[in-house]
Amino acid sequence: MQVTLTVNGRRESIDVAPNTLLVQALREHLRLTGTHVGCDTAQCGACTVLMNGNAVKSCNMLAAQAEGAEITTIEGLAAADGTLHPMQAAFKECHGLQCGFCTPGMVMSSIDLCRKHPQAGESEVRELLEGNLCRCTGYHNIVKAVVQGREAMSGS
């Protein structure tokens, strides 16, 4: 079946089997491997992308469900000149990563979190990141990065 969507600002039309997951379409058909496959059960959040501005776990939906949608992956965040998105920069500056496996999904979820909860304090950020698992960091620097990224995104 043919699925047409806009990925990172580019209109894409891909031929996929009806049971193709969005994460598979992104990784295997479009070669956007920054979206990671961690658990295949929507528990870890490593596959999180933005669909029409909202964080979704791409291992938990079919590519066909994204027909006509606007998808942003981690590869689509940085500016054309390589300037990092404010959330990416905050994760780098605050050392909000270790092995990096969870980082793409964590960054995408954090962007959505900050848009929907612009006043979230550190304890609320911890709660709101519940659907994203990190096995390395203990979350302290991730939470710090989200708060710093939110401030940079809002310009304050």
DSSP file with accessible surface (Angstrom, degrees, kcal/mol):
  #  RESIDUE AA STRUCTURE BP1 BP2  ACC     N-H-->O    O-->H-N    N-H-->O    O-->H-N    TCO  KAPPA ALPHA  PHI   PSI    X-CA   Y-CA   Z-CA
    1    1 A M              0   0   99      0, 0.0    15,-3.0     0, 0.0     2,-0.5   0.000 360.0 360.0 360.0 150.4    0.0    0.0    0.0
    2    2 A Q  E     -A   15   0A 108     13,-0.2     2,-0.4    11,-0.0    13,-0.2  -0.771 360.0-172.9 -92.2 129.8    1.1    3.5   -0.7
    3    3 A V  E     -A   14   0A   0     11,-2.8    11,-2.9    -2,-0.5     2,-0.5  -0.992   3.8-164.8-124.2 129.5    1.5    5.9    2.3
    4    4 A T  E     +A   13   0A  23     -2,-0.4    64,-3.7     9,-0.2     2,-0.3  -0.959  22.7 145.9-117.2 128.3    2.2    9.6    1.9
    5    5 A L  E     -A   12   0A   3      7,-2.6     7,-3.6    -2,-0.5     2,-0.6  -0.954  47.5-110.8-150.4 165.9    3.4   11.7    4.7
    6    6 A T  E     -Ab  11  70A  31     63,-2.7    65,-3.8    -2,-0.3     2,-0.5  -0.930  33.1-172.0-105.6 120.1    5.7   14.7    5.4
    7    7 A V  E >   -Ab  10  71A   4      3,-3.0     3,-2.1    -2,-0.6    65,-0.2  -0.965  69.7 -19.7-118.5 118.8    8.8   13.7    7.2
    8    8 A N  T 3  S-     0   0   48     63,-3.0    -1,-0.2    -2,-0.5    64,-0.1   0.866 130.2 -49.2  53.3  40.0   11.2   16.4    8.5
    9    9 A G  T 3  S+     0   0   65     62,-0.4     2,-0.5     1,-0.2    -1,-0.3   0.369 118.1 108.7  85.9  -4.4    9.7   18.8    6.0
   10   10 A R  E <   -A    7   0A 171     -3,-2.1    -3,-3.0     2,-0.0     2,-0.4  -0.914  69.0-127.5-110.0 129.8    9.9   16.5    3.0
   11   11 A R  E     -A    6   0A 179     -2,-0.5     2,-0.4    -5,-0.3    -5,-0.3  -0.589  33.7-172.4 -73.1 127.2    6.9   14.9    1.4
   12   12 A E  E     -A    5   0A  39     -7,-3.6    -7,-2.6    -2,-0.4     2,-0.5  -0.965  18.0-167.3-125.8 139.1    7.5   11.2    1.1
   13   13 A S  E     +A    4   0A  62     -2,-0.4     2,-0.4    -9,-0.2    -9,-0.2  -0.989  19.1 178.3-125.4 118.5    5.4    8.5   -0.5
   14   14 A I  E     -A    3   0A  15    -11,-2.9   -11,-2.8    -2,-0.5     2,-0.7  -0.922  28.8-132.3-125.6 148.8    6.4    5.0    0.4
   15   15 A D  E     +A    2   0A 106     -2,-0.4     2,-0.3   -13,-0.2   -13,-0.2  -0.889  41.0 163.0 -99.4 115.1    5.1    1.6   -0.6
   16   16 A V        -     0   0    6    -15,-3.0    -2,-0.0    -2,-0.7     9,-0.0  -0.925  43.1-101.0-131.4 157.6    4.7   -0.6    2.6
   17   17 A A    >   -     0   0   48     -2,-0.3     3,-2.1     1,-0.1     0, 0.0  -0.458  43.0-110.3 -69.2 151.0    2.9   -3.7    3.6
   18   18 A P  T 3  S+     0   0   90      0, 0.0    46,-0.3     0, 0.0    -1,-0.1   0.774 117.8  52.8 -57.1 -26.7   -0.3   -3.0    5.6
   19   19 A N  T 3  S+     0   0  124     43,-0.1     2,-0.3    44,-0.1    -2,-0.0   0.281  78.6 128.3 -95.5  14.4    1.2   -4.3    8.8
   20   20 A T    <   -     0   0   13     -3,-2.1    43,-3.1     1,-0.1    44,-0.5  -0.522  55.4-134.3 -73.3 126.0    4.3   -2.0    8.6
   21   21 A L  B  >  -E   62   0B  44     -2,-0.3     4,-2.3    41,-0.3    41,-0.3  -0.476  18.1-117.1 -75.5 153.8    4.9   -0.1   11.8
   22   22 A L  H  > S+     0   0    0     39,-2.9     4,-2.7    36,-0.4     5,-0.2   0.902 116.3  55.4 -58.0 -41.6    5.7    3.6   11.5
   23   23 A V  H  > S+     0   0    1     35,-2.1     4,-2.5    38,-0.4     5,-0.3   0.897 108.2  48.7 -60.5 -37.8    9.1    3.0   13.2
   24   24 A Q  H  >>S+     0   0   65     34,-0.3     4,-3.0    -3,-0.2     5,-0.9   0.908 110.1  51.2 -67.7 -41.6    9.9    0.4   10.4
   25   25 A A  I  X>S+     0   0    2     -4,-2.3     5,-1.6     3,-0.2     4,-1.0   0.924 113.6  45.1 -60.9 -43.6    8.8    2.8    7.7
   26   26 A L  I  <5S+     0   0    1     -4,-2.7     6,-2.9     3,-0.2     4,-0.3   0.944 123.3  33.6 -65.3 -48.1   11.1    5.5    9.1
   27   27 A R  I  <5S+     0   0   71     -4,-2.5     4,-0.3     4,-0.2    -2,-0.2   0.927 129.9  28.9 -76.2 -47.6   14.1    3.3    9.7
   28   28 A E  I  <5S+     0   0  107     -4,-3.0    -3,-0.2    -5,-0.3    -2,-0.1   0.843 129.6  32.0 -89.8 -35.3   13.9    0.8    6.8
   29   29 A H  I  <<S+     0   0   81     -4,-1.0    -3,-0.2    -5,-0.9    -4,-0.1   0.836 133.1  27.5 -91.6 -37.3   12.1    2.7    4.0
   30   30 A L  S   <S-     0   0   28     -5,-1.6    -3,-0.2    -4,-0.3    -4,-0.1   0.443  96.5-130.0-104.8  -4.0   13.4    6.2    4.7
   31   31 A R        +     0   0  182     -4,-0.3     2,-1.2    -6,-0.3    -4,-0.2   0.795  56.2 145.8  59.9  32.8   16.7    5.3    6.3
   32   32 A L    >   +     0   0   33     -6,-2.9     3,-0.9    -7,-0.2    -1,-0.2  -0.724  15.5 168.0 -98.0  84.0   16.1    7.6    9.3
   33   33 A T  T 3   +     0   0   77     -2,-1.2    -1,-0.1     1,-0.2    -6,-0.1   0.402  52.4  89.6 -86.3   4.5   17.8    5.4   11.9
   34   34 A G  T 3  S+     0   0   13      2,-0.1     2,-0.7    -3,-0.1    -1,-0.2   0.758  71.1  82.7 -69.6 -23.8   17.9    8.0   14.7
   35   35 A T  S <  S-     0   0    2     -3,-0.9     2,-0.2   -12,-0.1    12,-0.2  -0.750  81.9-149.0 -80.5 114.4   14.5    6.7   15.8
   36   36 A H        -     0   0   40     10,-1.5     2,-0.6    -2,-0.7    -2,-0.1  -0.554  13.8-139.2 -93.4 153.1   15.4    3.7   17.8
   37   37 A V        +     0   0   53     -2,-0.2    -2,-0.0     1,-0.2    -1,-0.0  -0.946  36.8 153.2-106.5 114.7   13.6    0.4   18.4
   38   38 A G  S    S-     0   0   43     -2,-0.6    -1,-0.2    64,-0.0    64,-0.0   0.822  71.6  -3.8-107.1 -56.4   14.0   -0.6   22.1
   39   39 A C        -     0   0   42      0, 0.0    -2,-0.1     0, 0.0     0, 0.0   0.629  68.9-139.6-119.4 -18.7   11.2   -2.7   23.3
   40   40 A D  S    S+     0   0  102      1,-0.1    -3,-0.0     0, 0.0     0, 0.0   0.657  88.5  82.9  61.6  15.7    8.6   -3.1   20.5
   41   41 A T  S    S-     0   0   82     19,-0.0    -1,-0.1     0, 0.0    19,-0.1   0.213 105.0-109.6-131.7  13.7    5.9   -2.8   23.1
   42   42 A A  S    S+     0   0   14      1,-0.1    15,-0.1     0, 0.0    18,-0.0   0.731  90.1 109.6  63.8  26.1    5.6    1.0   23.5
   43   43 A Q  S    S+     0   0  127      1,-0.1    -1,-0.1    89,-0.0    14,-0.0   0.792  72.0  42.5 -98.0 -33.1    7.1    0.9   27.0
   44   44 A C  S    S-     0   0   12     88,-0.1    89,-2.6     1,-0.0    -1,-0.1   0.742  84.3-140.4 -94.8 -26.4   10.6    2.4   26.6
   45   45 A G    >   +     0   0    1     87,-0.2     3,-1.8     1,-0.1    64,-0.2   0.467  61.7 126.5  83.2   1.3    9.9    5.5   24.4
   46   46 A A  T 3  S+     0   0    3      1,-0.3   -10,-1.5    59,-0.1    59,-0.3   0.771  73.8  53.6 -63.9 -21.9   13.1    5.1   22.3
   47   47 A C  T 3  S+     0   0    4    -12,-0.2    11,-1.2    58,-0.1    -1,-0.3   0.306  79.0 139.3 -95.2  10.0   11.0    5.2   19.2
   48   48 A T  E <   +C   57   0A   4     -3,-1.8     2,-0.3     9,-0.2     9,-0.2  -0.312  20.5 164.4 -65.4 132.0    9.2    8.5   20.0
   49   49 A V  E     -C   56   0A   0      7,-2.3     7,-2.8     5,-0.1     2,-0.5  -0.839  40.4-103.0-131.7 170.4    8.7   11.0   17.2
   50   50 A L  E     -CD  55  72A   4     22,-2.5    22,-2.7    -2,-0.3     2,-0.5  -0.886  30.8-170.5 -99.1 127.8    6.5   14.0   16.8
   51   51 A M  E >  S-CD  54  71A  36      3,-3.2     3,-2.1    -2,-0.5    20,-0.2  -0.984  79.6 -19.4-118.8 115.8    3.3   13.5   14.7
   52   52 A N  T 3  S-     0   0  101     18,-3.6    -1,-0.1    -2,-0.5    19,-0.1   0.862 131.4 -51.7  52.0  37.3    1.5   16.7   13.9
   53   53 A G  T 3  S+     0   0   30     17,-0.4     2,-0.4     1,-0.2    -1,-0.3   0.321 118.2 107.3  87.6  -6.5    3.4   18.2   16.8
   54   54 A N  E <  S-C   51   0A  74     -3,-2.1    -3,-3.2     1,-0.0    -1,-0.2  -0.860  74.2-112.0-109.6 139.9    2.5   15.5   19.4
   55   55 A A  E     +C   50   0A  30     -2,-0.4     2,-0.3    -5,-0.2    -5,-0.2  -0.475  42.3 173.1 -67.6 129.5    4.9   12.9   20.8
   56   56 A V  E     -C   49   0A  33     -7,-2.8    -7,-2.3    -2,-0.2     2,-0.8  -0.982  37.3-119.2-135.3 150.5    3.9    9.4   19.6
   57   57 A K  E >   -C   48   0A  54     -2,-0.3     3,-1.9    -9,-0.2    -9,-0.2  -0.805  23.1-158.4 -90.0 109.8    5.6    6.0   20.0
   58   58 A S  G >  S+     0   0    0    -11,-1.2   -35,-2.1    -2,-0.8     3,-0.6   0.605  86.9  63.5 -72.6  -9.2    6.2    4.9   16.5
   59   59 A C  G 3  S+     0   0   10      1,-0.2    -1,-0.3   -37,-0.2   -11,-0.0   0.529  99.8  57.3 -85.5  -4.9    6.5    1.3   17.4
   60   60 A N  G <  S+     0   0  115     -3,-1.9     2,-0.3   -13,-0.1    -1,-0.2   0.191 102.5  56.1-112.0  13.7    2.9    1.4   18.5
   61   61 A M  S <  S-     0   0   23     -3,-0.6   -39,-2.9    -5,-0.1   -38,-0.4  -0.996  79.2-112.5-146.6 150.9    1.2    2.5   15.3
   62   62 A L  B >   -E   21   0B  64     -2,-0.3     3,-0.9   -41,-0.3     4,-0.5  -0.504  25.7-123.2 -78.3 150.2    1.0    1.5   11.7
   63   63 A A  G >  S+     0   0    0    -43,-3.1     3,-1.9     1,-0.3   -42,-0.1   0.888 113.5  62.0 -58.2 -36.9    2.6    3.6    9.0
   64   64 A A  G >  S+     0   0   34    -44,-0.5     3,-1.5   -46,-0.3    -1,-0.3   0.808  93.8  62.3 -61.4 -28.4   -0.8    3.7    7.4
   65   65 A Q  G <  S+     0   0  120     -3,-0.9    -1,-0.3     1,-0.3    -2,-0.2   0.681  98.8  57.0 -69.9 -16.5   -2.1    5.5   10.5
   66   66 A A  G X  S+     0   0    0     -3,-1.9     3,-2.8    -4,-0.5    -1,-0.3   0.329  75.0 143.3 -95.9   6.7    0.3    8.3    9.7
   67   67 A E  T <  S+     0   0  101     -3,-1.5   -62,-0.2     1,-0.3     3,-0.1  -0.215  78.9   2.4 -49.2 124.9   -1.2    8.9    6.2
   68   68 A G  T 3  S+     0   0   57    -64,-3.7    -1,-0.3     1,-0.2   -63,-0.2   0.390 104.3 132.2  78.4  -3.7   -1.1   12.6    5.5
   69   69 A A    <   -     0   0    6     -3,-2.8   -63,-2.7   -65,-0.2     2,-0.6  -0.320  60.1-122.0 -80.6 162.9    0.6   13.4    8.8
   70   70 A E  E     -b    6   0A 111    -65,-0.2   -18,-3.6    -3,-0.1     2,-0.4  -0.932  32.5-168.0-103.7 117.3    3.6   15.6    9.5
   71   71 A I  E     -bD   7  51A   0    -65,-3.8   -63,-3.0    -2,-0.6     2,-0.5  -0.901   9.4-167.4-110.6 133.5    6.3   13.6   11.2
   72   72 A T  E     - D   0  50A  32    -22,-2.7   -22,-2.5    -2,-0.4     2,-0.2  -0.989   9.1-174.6-119.4 125.9    9.4   15.0   12.8
   73   73 A T    >   -     0   0    0     -2,-0.5     3,-1.9   -24,-0.2     4,-0.3  -0.612  46.3 -92.8-105.9 174.3   12.3   12.7   13.8
   74   74 A I  G >> S+     0   0   27      1,-0.3     3,-1.4    -2,-0.2     4,-0.6   0.851 125.8  61.2 -56.7 -32.6   15.4   13.5   15.7
   75   75 A E  G 34 S+     0   0   75      1,-0.3    -1,-0.3     2,-0.1     3,-0.1   0.737 100.4  55.6 -67.4 -20.7   17.1   14.1   12.3
   76   76 A G  G <4 S+     0   0   31     -3,-1.9    -1,-0.3     1,-0.2    -2,-0.2   0.406  90.3  75.1 -93.5   2.8   14.7   16.9   11.6
   77   77 A L  T <4 S+     0   0   24     -3,-1.4    -1,-0.2    -4,-0.3    -2,-0.1   0.903  76.0  77.5 -82.9 -44.8   15.3   19.0   14.6
   78   78 A A  S  < S-     0   0   36     -4,-0.6     6,-0.2    -3,-0.1     5,-0.1  -0.320  87.8-105.7 -67.9 150.7   18.7   20.6   13.9
   79   79 A A    >   -     0   0   52      4,-3.0     3,-2.4     1,-0.1    -1,-0.1  -0.284  34.9-101.6 -68.9 162.1   18.8   23.6   11.5
   80   80 A A  T 3  S+     0   0  117      1,-0.3    -1,-0.1     2,-0.1    -2,-0.1   0.811 123.9  56.2 -57.0 -29.7   20.2   23.1    8.0
   81   81 A D  T 3  S-     0   0  126      2,-0.1    -1,-0.3     1,-0.1     3,-0.1   0.414 125.0-101.8 -85.1   3.2   23.5   24.6    9.1
   82   82 A G  S <  S+     0   0   50     -3,-2.4     2,-0.2     1,-0.3    -2,-0.1   0.380  70.2 150.3  95.1  -4.5   23.9   22.1   11.9
   83   83 A T        -     0   0   82      1,-0.1    -4,-3.0    -5,-0.1    -1,-0.3  -0.463  47.7-120.6 -63.5 126.5   22.7   24.3   14.8
   84   84 A L        -     0   0   70     -6,-0.2    -6,-0.1    -2,-0.2    -1,-0.1  -0.349  22.0-105.3 -69.8 148.7   21.1   22.1   17.3
   85   85 A H     >  -     0   0   33      1,-0.1     4,-2.7    -6,-0.1     5,-0.3  -0.386  41.0-106.4 -60.9 149.2   17.5   22.5   18.4
   86   86 A P  H  > S+     0   0   46      0, 0.0     4,-2.2     0, 0.0     5,-0.1   0.855 121.5  50.8 -53.2 -34.4   17.4   24.1   21.9
   87   87 A M  H  > S+     0   0    0      2,-0.2     4,-2.3     1,-0.2     5,-0.2   0.915 110.2  48.6 -72.3 -39.1   16.4   20.8   23.5
   88   88 A Q  H  > S+     0   0   31     -3,-0.2     4,-2.1     2,-0.2    -1,-0.2   0.931 112.1  49.6 -62.2 -44.3   19.3   18.9   21.8
   89   89 A A  H  X S+     0   0   21     -4,-2.7     4,-3.1     1,-0.2     5,-0.2   0.902 109.8  51.4 -61.6 -40.3   21.7   21.6   22.9
   90   90 A A  H  X S+     0   0    2     -4,-2.2     4,-2.7    -5,-0.3     6,-0.2   0.907 107.8  51.4 -65.7 -40.9   20.4   21.4   26.5
   91   91 A F  H  <>S+     0   0    2     -4,-2.3     5,-2.7     2,-0.2     4,-0.4   0.916 114.1  45.4 -61.7 -39.3   20.9   17.6   26.5
   92   92 A K  H ><5S+     0   0  144     -4,-2.1     3,-1.0     3,-0.2    -2,-0.2   0.957 116.1  44.3 -67.2 -49.8   24.4   18.1   25.3
   93   93 A E  H 3<5S+     0   0  120     -4,-3.1    -2,-0.2     1,-0.2    -1,-0.2   0.833 118.1  43.3 -66.7 -34.6   25.3   20.9   27.7
   94   94 A C  T 3<5S-     0   0    4     -4,-2.7    -1,-0.2    -5,-0.2    -2,-0.2   0.373 108.0-120.5 -93.3   4.4   23.7   19.2   30.8
   95   95 A H  T < 5 +     0   0  134     -3,-1.0    -3,-0.2    -4,-0.4    46,-0.2   0.917  50.7 165.2  55.3  47.4   25.1   15.8   30.0
   96   96 A G      < +     0   0    0     -5,-2.7     2,-0.3    -6,-0.2    -1,-0.2  -0.005  53.7  55.5 -84.9  29.3   21.6   14.4   29.8
   97   97 A L        +     0   0   73     -6,-0.2    37,-0.0    -5,-0.1    44,-0.0  -0.985  44.9 170.7-153.1 156.6   22.8   11.2   28.0
   98   98 A Q  S    S+     0   0  128     -2,-0.3    -1,-0.1     0, 0.0    -2,-0.0   0.270  89.3  10.8-128.3 -83.8   25.2    8.4   28.5
   99   99 A C  S    S-     0   0   93      1,-0.1    -2,-0.0     4,-0.0     0, 0.0   0.812  91.3-139.1 -71.6 -26.5   25.0    5.5   26.1
  100  100 A G        +     0   0   23     -4,-0.0     3,-0.3     3,-0.0    -1,-0.1   0.354  67.3 118.5  90.3  -5.1   22.6    7.7   23.9
  101  101 A F  S    S+     0   0   96      1,-0.2     4,-0.3     2,-0.2   -65,-0.2   0.919  83.2  36.4 -63.4 -42.5   20.1    4.9   23.0
  102  102 A C  S  > S+     0   0   16      1,-0.2     4,-2.6     2,-0.1    -1,-0.2   0.658  95.6  92.7 -81.6 -14.5   17.2    6.6   24.7
  103  103 A T  H  > S+     0   0   21     -3,-0.3     4,-3.0     1,-0.2     5,-0.3   0.858  79.4  51.1 -56.9 -47.4   18.2   10.1   23.8
  104  104 A P  H  > S+     0   0   15      0, 0.0     4,-2.3     0, 0.0    -1,-0.2   0.957 117.3  40.3 -57.3 -48.0   16.3   10.6   20.5
  105  105 A G  H  > S+     0   0    0     -4,-0.3     4,-2.6   -59,-0.3     5,-0.2   0.879 114.9  52.9 -65.9 -37.4   13.0    9.5   22.0
  106  106 A M  H  X S+     0   0    0     -4,-2.6     4,-2.2     2,-0.2    -1,-0.2   0.919 110.2  47.6 -64.9 -42.3   13.8   11.4   25.2
  107  107 A V  H  X S+     0   0    2     -4,-3.0     4,-2.1    -5,-0.2    -2,-0.2   0.936 113.0  48.2 -64.4 -46.1   14.5   14.6   23.3
  108  108 A M  H  X S+     0   0    1     -4,-2.3     4,-1.8    -5,-0.3    -2,-0.2   0.933 113.7  46.6 -63.3 -43.8   11.3   14.3   21.2
  109  109 A S  H  X S+     0   0   16     -4,-2.6     4,-2.9     1,-0.2    -1,-0.2   0.886 110.1  54.8 -63.2 -38.5    9.2   13.6   24.3
  110  110 A S  H  X S+     0   0    0     -4,-2.2     4,-2.6    -5,-0.2    -1,-0.2   0.872 104.4  53.0 -65.4 -37.4   10.8   16.5   26.1
  111  111 A I  H  X S+     0   0    0     -4,-2.1     4,-1.8     2,-0.2    -1,-0.2   0.952 113.5  43.2 -62.3 -47.3    9.9   18.9   23.3
  112  112 A D  H  X S+     0   0   18     -4,-1.8     4,-2.2     1,-0.2     5,-0.2   0.928 112.2  54.2 -64.3 -43.7    6.2   17.9   23.5
  113  113 A L  H  X S+     0   0   10     -4,-2.9     4,-2.3     1,-0.2    -2,-0.2   0.922 109.3  48.0 -55.7 -46.2    6.3   17.9   27.3
  114  114 A C  H  < S+     0   0    6     -4,-2.6    -1,-0.2     1,-0.2    -2,-0.2   0.849 110.5  50.7 -69.4 -33.3    7.6   21.5   27.3
  115  115 A R  H  < S+     0   0  137     -4,-1.8    -1,-0.2    -5,-0.2    -2,-0.2   0.889 118.8  37.5 -68.6 -38.7    5.0   22.7   24.8
  116  116 A K  H  < S+     0   0  107     -4,-2.2    -2,-0.2     1,-0.2    -1,-0.2   0.715 129.3  31.1 -86.3 -23.3    2.1   21.2   26.8
  117  117 A H    ><  +     0   0   68     -4,-2.3     3,-1.9    -5,-0.2    -1,-0.2  -0.539  65.6 164.8-134.3  67.9    3.5   21.9   30.3
  118  118 A P  T 3  S+     0   0   69      0, 0.0    -1,-0.1     0, 0.0    -4,-0.1   0.659  78.9  46.2 -65.9 -13.8    5.5   25.1   30.0
  119  119 A Q  T 3  S+     0   0  168     -3,-0.1    -5,-0.1     2,-0.0    -2,-0.0   0.289  78.8 140.6-108.3   9.0    5.6   25.7   33.8
  120  120 A A    <   -     0   0    2     -3,-1.9     2,-0.1    -7,-0.2    -3,-0.1  -0.290  39.9-147.6 -60.2 129.5    6.5   22.1   34.8
  121  121 A G     >  -     0   0   36      1,-0.0     4,-2.8    -2,-0.0     5,-0.2  -0.309  35.6 -86.8 -85.2 178.4    9.0   22.0   37.7
  122  122 A E  H  > S+     0   0   99      1,-0.2     4,-2.2     2,-0.2     5,-0.1   0.889 127.3  48.8 -58.1 -42.9   11.6   19.3   38.1
  123  123 A S  H  > S+     0   0   87      1,-0.2     4,-1.8     2,-0.2    -1,-0.2   0.907 113.2  47.7 -67.8 -36.7    9.4   16.8   40.0
  124  124 A E  H  > S+     0   0   78      2,-0.2     4,-2.9     1,-0.2    -2,-0.2   0.906 108.6  54.6 -69.4 -38.1    6.6   17.2   37.4
  125  125 A V  H  X S+     0   0    0     -4,-2.8     4,-1.7     1,-0.2    -2,-0.2   0.935 106.2  53.1 -59.6 -43.9    9.1   16.8   34.5
  126  126 A R  H  < S+     0   0  106     -4,-2.2    -1,-0.2     1,-0.2    -2,-0.2   0.925 112.1  44.8 -56.2 -45.2   10.2   13.5   36.2
  127  127 A E  H >< S+     0   0  142     -4,-1.8     3,-1.5     1,-0.2    -1,-0.2   0.911 111.5  52.0 -65.3 -43.2    6.6   12.3   36.2
  128  128 A L  H 3< S+     0   0   64     -4,-2.9     3,-0.4     1,-0.3    -1,-0.2   0.726 104.3  56.9 -71.0 -20.7    5.9   13.5   32.7
  129  129 A L  T >< S+     0   0    3     -4,-1.7     3,-2.5    -5,-0.2    -1,-0.3   0.350  73.0 115.3 -88.0   8.3    8.9   11.6   31.3
  130  130 A E  T <   +     0   0  163     -3,-1.5    -1,-0.2     1,-0.3    -2,-0.1   0.784  68.3  57.6 -49.9 -35.3    7.5    8.4   32.8
  131  131 A G  T 3  S+     0   0   27     -3,-0.4     2,-0.5    -4,-0.1    -1,-0.3   0.370  95.5  75.3 -82.4   6.8    7.0    6.7   29.4
  132  132 A N    <   -     0   0   10     -3,-2.5     2,-0.4   -87,-0.1   -87,-0.2  -0.974  69.9-155.8-122.5 119.6   10.6    7.1   28.5
  133  133 A L        -     0   0   71    -89,-2.6     2,-0.4    -2,-0.5   -27,-0.1  -0.771  11.6-176.1 -99.9 137.4   13.1    4.8   30.0
  134  134 A C        -     0   0   16     -2,-0.4     4,-0.3     1,-0.1    -2,-0.0  -0.999   7.2-172.9-126.9 127.0   16.8    5.4   30.5
  135  135 A R  S    S+     0   0  221     -2,-0.4    -1,-0.1     1,-0.1    -2,-0.0   0.452  79.2  43.6 -97.4  -0.7   18.9    2.6   32.0
  136  136 A C  S    S+     0   0   52      1,-0.0    -1,-0.1     3,-0.0   -39,-0.1   0.809 104.2  46.5-110.8 -41.5   22.1    4.7   32.3
  137  137 A T  S    S-     0   0   30    -41,-0.1     3,-0.4     1,-0.1     4,-0.3   0.689  78.8-130.2 -91.8 -24.7   21.7    8.2   33.8
  138  138 A G        -     0   0   55     -4,-0.3     2,-0.2     1,-0.2    -3,-0.1   0.583  51.6-100.6  79.2   3.6   19.4    8.1   36.8
  139  139 A Y  S  > S+     0   0   60      1,-0.1     4,-2.8     3,-0.0     5,-0.3   0.199  95.6 113.8  73.2 -15.9   17.5   11.0   35.1
  140  140 A H  H  > S+     0   0  105     -3,-0.4     4,-2.0     1,-0.2     5,-0.1   0.940  84.9  37.0 -54.2 -52.6   19.0   13.8   37.2
  141  141 A N  H  > S+     0   0   53     -4,-0.3     4,-2.3     2,-0.2    -1,-0.2   0.799 114.0  57.6 -73.3 -26.1   20.8   15.4   34.2
  142  142 A I  H  > S+     0   0    0      2,-0.2     4,-2.6     1,-0.2    -2,-0.2   0.949 108.3  46.2 -66.0 -47.1   17.9   14.6   31.8
  143  143 A V  H  X S+     0   0    1     -4,-2.8     4,-2.4     1,-0.2     5,-0.2   0.928 112.4  51.0 -61.0 -43.8   15.5   16.5   34.0
  144  144 A K  H  X S+     0   0   95     -4,-2.0     4,-2.5    -5,-0.3    -1,-0.2   0.917 110.7  49.7 -58.5 -42.0   18.1   19.4   34.2
  145  145 A A  H  X S+     0   0    0     -4,-2.3     4,-3.3     2,-0.2     5,-0.2   0.903 108.4  52.0 -65.9 -40.7   18.3   19.3   30.4
  146  146 A V  H  X S+     0   0    0     -4,-2.6     4,-2.7     2,-0.2    -1,-0.2   0.935 111.3  46.8 -63.1 -44.0   14.5   19.4   29.9
  147  147 A V  H  X S+     0   0   22     -4,-2.4     4,-2.1     2,-0.2    -2,-0.2   0.942 116.1  44.6 -63.8 -44.8   14.2   22.5   32.2
  148  148 A Q  H  X S+     0   0   64     -4,-2.5     4,-2.3    -5,-0.2    -2,-0.2   0.914 113.9  50.0 -66.1 -41.8   17.1   24.2   30.4
  149  149 A G  H  X S+     0   0    0     -4,-3.3     4,-2.7     2,-0.2    -2,-0.2   0.901 108.9  52.4 -62.6 -40.8   15.8   23.3   27.0
  150  150 A R  H  X S+     0   0   36     -4,-2.7     4,-2.2    -5,-0.2     6,-0.2   0.926 109.3  49.3 -61.8 -44.0   12.3   24.5   27.9
  151  151 A E  H  X>S+     0   0   84     -4,-2.1     5,-1.7     1,-0.2     4,-0.8   0.918 113.1  47.0 -62.4 -41.0   13.8   27.9   29.0
  152  152 A A  H  <5S+     0   0   57     -4,-2.3     3,-0.3     1,-0.2    -2,-0.2   0.886 111.2  51.5 -68.6 -37.0   15.7   28.1   25.7
  153  153 A M  H  <5S+     0   0   56     -4,-2.7    -1,-0.2     1,-0.2    -2,-0.2   0.868 114.1  43.5 -66.9 -35.9   12.6   27.1   23.7
  154  154 A S  H  <5S-     0   0   80     -4,-2.2    -1,-0.2    -5,-0.2    -2,-0.2   0.559 109.8-123.3 -87.1 -10.2   10.5   29.8   25.3
  155  155 A G  T  <5       0   0   69     -4,-0.8    -3,-0.2    -3,-0.3    -4,-0.1   0.636 360.0 360.0  80.3  12.9   13.3   32.4   25.1
  156  156 A S      <       0   0  114     -5,-1.7    -1,-0.2    -6,-0.2    -2,-0.1  -0.467 360.0 360.0 -99.5 360.0   13.3   33.1   28.9
